[in-house]
Amino acid sequence: MHVKIYRGRSAKEALTQVKSELGDEAVILSNKMVTENGAKVCEITAAVERSAPSRERSREDVLGEALEAAEWTREWRQIKGHLLALMRPQMDPAALTPRQRLSMEYLEREGVEQDVLLAVYRRLRADAGLSILPVLEGLVSVQPFESKKWPQKFHALAGPHGAGKTTSLVRLALREKKRHPKTRICLVSADQGQGKGRMVLRHYAELSGLAFREVAVREDFGALVADSRKFDRVFLDLPGLPPGASLETWLGSRAMLHYEDLAVHLVLNPYYSPAQFQAFRERYASQAVKSLIWTKLDEACTFGSLINLPHESGLPVSALSCAPGLTGSLVPARSEMIWRLLFKHQLPAECVAA
C-alpha cells in the first residue's frame, strides 16, 4: 500500500491533489486541520494499493493454478506424514519417567497432533526431571485480551460462519464498557452477506448505548478511520470466507491489510476436525492476524486443538468463551485456564459463574 499526506488551503484543494496523483481508487485515512507556517491548512492522509499489471487469465490458467496448489499441498502433507511415521518409532516410552509417559499418553488421547507430541517428547527425554507443563508453555503462548496488552484502537474478529464472531465481539465490547464506563466504543459490521449478524450488532449497539457503523467497500473503511477520533475502541465483525477466498485478499481489498492500528483475532471452536483446522489456517493466514479466540468451549469433548493450532500458527491465545450469556461469558486467557481445560476439562471459573 502506498500512503501519502496532502495539504491544501481547503479540503477541496487537498482532495484534488489526492485524486490527481492517486486516482479514484485512493482511500482517505484521515482528514484534519493543522497549522503550517502560522496558517490553518487541511491535511489529508490517503492510500492506494499498488499492484503490478497482469494479463487477463483464462479459465485454463485459473484451473491449472488451483490444481498445482492442491497437488503441492497434498504432496507436502504426505511428506510430513512419512517423516512423522519414520520418527515415531524413535519415541521410546521407556526413555521417559512414568509420570512423563502418562502425560504423553493423555495428550495423545486428547487429540494432540504427532508433530506436537514429538516436540514434547524430545524435551522430556532430554530432562528426566522436567514436568510437562513447562514444555507445553513453550509451545503455546498467551496474551490476555486487556487494554494494556492490546493498545490498538481497531480490533477485528475473523473466522468461519458459526464460530461465534458476532457474539464474541459484543461480549468484548460489553466487557470493555463495564470495566471502563467512559470508554467510547463503536461496533462495526463488515459482514454484508449475513443480514442477521448486522441486525444483532445494531440491536446490541442501540441497547448498550454504543455507536454502530457498517463497512461494505474500501471507501467505508477510510471514512471509519477518519471518524475514529470519536472513539477509543472500534470492534469490527468480519465475514466468514467461502472456500477459495483468503483473509489477506479481503483485507487488502478494503485497505485494511497494512493499517497499523488494527489487530485481527481469529475466532474458532475447539471441536473442528483436523482437515477443517488445516483449511482455516490456510484461509485465514495473514500478517494482520494477531491472536486466537476460542469459543463454545462448553460444547467440546477434547481440547488437544488448544495446543495444536497455537503451535502450528505461532499465534497467542487472547480470550476464552463459554456459556450462552453475553456478559461474563468471555474472559481474557491465562495459561492456567488452558491447562485446566486440557488436563481436567475444567471451564474457566469466570465463565461458569456467569
C-alpha positions in Angstrom: 0.0 0.0 0.0 1.2 3.5 -0.9 0.4 6.1 1.7 0.9 9.9 1.3 0.0 13.1 3.0 -1.5 16.1 1.1 -2.1 19.6 2.3 -4.2 22.4 0.8 -5.8 25.7 1.8 -9.2 23.8 1.8 -10.4 20.3 1.8 -11.4 20.6 -1.9 -7.9 21.6 -2.8 -6.3 18.7 -0.9 -8.8 16.2 -2.3 -8.0 17.5 -5.8 -4.3 16.7 -5.2 -5.2 13.2 -4.0 -7.4 12.4 -7.0 -4.8 13.8 -9.4 -1.9 11.7 -8.1 -3.6 8.6 -6.7 -6.7 8.4 -8.8 -10.3 7.3 -7.9 -9.1 4.2 -6.0 -7.5 6.2 -3.2 -8.8 5.7 0.3 -8.9 8.6 2.7 -7.3 7.5 6.0 -7.6 10.8 7.9 -8.8 14.4 7.3 -7.9 17.2 9.7 -7.0 20.8 10.1 -3.3 21.6 11.0 -1.2 24.7 11.4 1.5 25.3 8.8 3.6 28.5 8.8 1.1 30.1 11.1 -1.9 29.3 8.8 -4.6 26.7 9.0 -4.5 24.1 6.3 -6.4 20.9 5.5 -4.2 17.8 5.9 -5.5 14.6 4.2 -3.8 11.2 4.6 -4.6 9.0 1.6 -3.6 5.5 0.5 -3.9 3.3 -2.6 -3.0 -0.3 -3.3 -0.1 -0.6 -5.8 -0.2 -3.8 -7.8 1.7 -4.9 -10.9 -0.4 -5.1 -14.1 -1.2 -8.6 -15.2 -2.7 -10.1 -18.3 -6.2 -11.4 -18.2 -6.1 -15.0 -17.2 -8.1 -17.7 -18.9 -10.2 -20.3 -17.2 -7.4 -22.8 -18.0 -4.9 -20.6 -16.2 -7.1 -20.5 -13.1 -7.8 -24.2 -13.2 -4.1 -25.0 -13.7 -3.0 -22.8 -10.7 -5.7 -24.4 -8.5 -4.6 -27.9 -9.4 -0.9 -27.1 -8.9 -1.6 -25.6 -5.5 -3.8 -28.6 -4.5 -1.1 -31.0 -5.7 1.6 -29.3 -3.8 -0.5 -29.2 -0.6 -1.3 -32.9 -0.9 2.4 -33.8 -1.5 3.6 -31.8 1.5 1.1 -33.5 3.8 2.2 -36.8 2.5 5.9 -35.9 3.1 5.1 -34.7 6.5 3.2 -37.9 7.3 6.1 -40.0 6.1 8.6 -38.1 8.2 6.5 -38.4 11.3 5.9 -42.1 10.7 9.7 -42.6 10.4 10.3 -40.7 13.6 7.5 -42.3 15.6 9.5 -45.5 16.4 12.2 -43.3 17.9 9.7 -42.1 20.6 10.5 -44.8 23.1 8.2 -44.5 26.1 10.7 -46.4 28.2 13.0 -43.5 27.9 10.6 -41.3 29.9 9.7 -41.4 33.6 6.3 -43.0 34.5 4.8 -39.6 35.1 6.1 -38.2 31.8 4.8 -41.3 30.0 1.3 -40.9 31.4 1.2 -37.3 30.4 2.2 -38.2 26.8 -0.5 -40.8 26.6 -3.0 -38.4 27.9 -2.1 -35.8 25.3 -2.5 -38.3 22.5 -6.0 -39.2 23.8 -6.9 -35.5 23.8 -6.1 -35.3 20.1 -2.7 -33.6 20.3 -1.1 -34.0 16.8 2.0 -36.1 16.2 4.4 -33.2 15.4 3.5 -31.6 18.8 3.9 -34.9 20.6 7.3 -35.3 19.0 8.4 -31.8 20.2 7.2 -32.6 23.7 8.9 -36.0 23.7 12.3 -34.5 22.7 12.2 -32.0 25.6 11.1 -34.6 28.1 13.7 -37.1 27.1 16.4 -34.5 27.5 15.5 -33.9 31.1 14.1 -36.7 33.3 13.0 -34.3 36.0 11.1 -32.0 33.7 7.4 -31.6 34.1 5.2 -31.5 31.0 3.7 -28.1 31.8 6.8 -26.0 31.2 7.2 -27.8 27.9 3.7 -27.0 26.8 4.1 -23.4 27.9 6.9 -23.2 25.4 4.6 -24.3 22.7 1.5 -22.2 23.5 1.7 -18.5 24.2 -1.0 -16.4 25.9 -1.6 -12.7 25.6 -4.8 -11.8 27.5 -7.2 -9.5 25.8 -6.8 -6.5 28.0 -6.4 -2.8 27.1 -2.8 -2.5 28.2 -1.7 -5.6 26.3 -3.7 -4.7 23.1 -3.3 -1.0 22.6 -4.7 -1.0 19.0 -7.9 1.0 18.6 -9.3 -1.3 15.9 -10.0 -4.9 16.7 -11.5 -7.2 14.0 -12.8 -10.7 14.6 -12.4 -13.2 11.7 -13.4 -16.8 11.4 -15.8 -19.2 9.7 -19.6 -18.9 9.8 -21.0 -20.2 13.1 -17.8 -19.8 15.1 -19.3 -17.1 17.3 -17.6 -14.0 15.9 -20.6 -11.6 16.3 -21.4 -12.8 19.8 -17.7 -12.6 20.9 -17.5 -9.1 19.5 -20.5 -8.0 21.6 -19.0 -9.7 24.6 -15.7 -8.0 24.2 -17.4 -4.6 23.8 -19.7 -5.0 26.8 -16.8 -6.3 28.9 -14.7 -3.2 28.0 -17.6 -0.9 28.7 -18.3 -2.5 32.1 -14.6 -2.1 33.2 -14.2 1.3 31.7 -17.6 3.1 31.6 -16.2 6.2 29.9 -14.7 4.3 27.0 -16.2 5.4 23.7 -16.9 2.2 21.7 -18.1 1.6 18.2 -19.4 -1.7 16.8 -18.8 -2.2 13.0 -20.4 -4.7 10.7 -18.3 -5.7 7.7 -20.3 -8.9 7.1 -22.5 -7.7 4.3 -23.5 -11.2 3.3 -25.1 -12.0 6.7 -28.1 -9.7 7.4 -28.8 -11.4 10.7 -25.3 -10.5 12.0 -25.8 -6.9 11.1 -29.1 -6.8 12.8 -27.8 -8.4 16.0 -24.9 -6.0 16.1 -27.0 -2.9 15.5 -29.5 -4.1 18.1 -27.0 -4.5 20.9 -25.3 -1.3 20.0 -28.6 0.5 20.5 -29.4 -1.3 23.7 -25.9 -0.6 25.2 -25.5 3.0 24.0 -22.7 2.1 21.6 -22.1 3.6 18.2 -22.7 1.5 15.1 -21.2 1.7 11.6 -21.0 -0.5 8.5 -18.1 -1.2 6.2 -19.0 -2.6 2.7 -16.3 -1.2 0.4 -12.8 0.2 0.8 -14.1 3.8 1.0 -16.2 2.9 4.0 -13.1 1.9 6.0 -11.4 5.2 5.0 -14.4 7.1 6.3 -14.4 5.0 9.5 -10.7 5.8 10.2 -11.4 9.5 9.6 -14.4 9.2 12.0 -12.5 7.1 14.6 -11.3 10.1 16.6 -14.7 10.0 18.3 -14.0 6.5 19.7 -11.5 4.8 22.0 -12.2 1.3 20.7 -13.6 0.1 17.4 -14.7 -3.6 17.1 -15.3 -5.0 13.6 -17.2 -8.1 12.7 -15.6 -9.6 9.5 -17.4 -12.0 7.2 -16.9 -15.7 7.1 -15.0 -16.6 4.0 -16.0 -19.2 1.5 -13.6 -21.9 0.2 -11.1 -20.4 -2.2 -11.2 -17.0 -0.6 -8.5 -15.6 1.7 -8.5 -13.1 4.5 -5.3 -11.5 3.2 -7.1 -10.7 -0.1 -10.2 -9.5 1.6 -8.4 -7.1 4.0 -6.3 -5.8 1.1 -9.5 -5.0 -1.0 -10.8 -2.9 2.0 -7.4 -1.1 2.6 -7.2 -2.7 6.0 -4.3 -5.1 5.5 -1.5 -2.7 6.4 -3.3 -0.4 8.8 -1.1 -0.4 11.9 -3.8 0.4 14.4 -5.7 -2.8 13.6 -5.4 -6.2 15.2 -7.3 -9.1 13.8 -8.3 -12.0 16.1 -9.2 -15.5 14.7 -12.3 -16.9 16.3 -12.6 -20.8 16.3 -14.2 -23.6 18.2 -12.0 -26.4 19.6 -14.0 -29.3 18.1 -13.4 -28.8 14.4 -11.8 -31.8 12.6 -8.0 -31.7 11.7 -9.0 -31.2 8.0 -11.1 -28.2 8.9 -8.4 -26.7 11.1 -5.9 -27.1 8.2 -8.4 -25.3 5.8 -9.0 -22.5 8.3 -5.2 -22.0 8.8 -4.8 -21.5 5.1 -7.9 -19.4 4.5 -7.2 -17.0 7.4 -3.4 -16.8 7.2 -2.5 -13.1 7.3 0.1 -10.8 8.8 -2.8 -8.9 10.3 -4.0 -11.8 12.5 -2.5 -11.4 15.9 -4.3 -13.9 18.2 -6.7 -16.7 18.7 -10.0 -16.6 20.5 -11.5 -20.0 21.5 -15.3 -20.1 21.7 -18.0 -22.7 22.6 -15.6 -24.4 25.0 -18.6 -25.9 26.9 -19.5 -27.9 23.8 -16.1 -29.6 23.3 -15.2 -33.1 24.4 -11.4 -32.9 23.9 -9.1 -29.9 23.9 -6.0 -31.1 22.0 -6.6 -28.3 19.4 -5.8 -25.7 22.1 -2.3 -26.9 21.7 -2.2 -27.9 18.1 -3.3 -24.6 16.5 -1.2 -22.2 18.5 1.8 -24.4 17.9 1.2 -24.6 14.2 0.3 -20.9 13.7 2.5 -19.2 16.3 -0.4 -17.1 17.4 -1.1 -16.4 21.1 -4.4 -17.2 22.7 -6.1 -13.9 23.8 -9.6 -14.9 25.1 -11.7 -17.9 26.0 -15.5 -18.1 25.8 -18.2 -20.5 27.0 -21.8 -20.4 28.3 -24.6 -18.7 26.4 -24.8 -15.3 28.2 -23.4 -12.1 26.8 -21.9 -10.7 30.0 -19.2 -12.6 31.9 -19.0 -15.5 29.4 -15.8 -14.3 27.7 -12.6 -13.8 29.7 -9.0 -12.9 28.9 -7.0 -16.0 28.5 -4.5 -17.1 31.1 -2.2 -20.1 30.9 -3.7 -21.9 33.8 -7.1 -21.8 32.2 -5.8 -23.7 29.1 -4.1 -26.3 31.2 -7.2 -26.9 33.3 -9.2 -27.3 30.1 -6.7 -29.7 28.7 -6.0 -31.9 31.7 -9.2 -31.5 33.8 -11.8 -30.4 31.3 -12.5 -27.6 33.7 -14.0 -24.5 32.2 -12.8 -21.0 33.3 -14.4 -20.3 36.6 -15.4 -16.8 35.5 -17.5 -18.3 32.7 -19.1 -20.9 34.8 -20.0 -18.3 37.5 -21.7 -16.2 34.8 
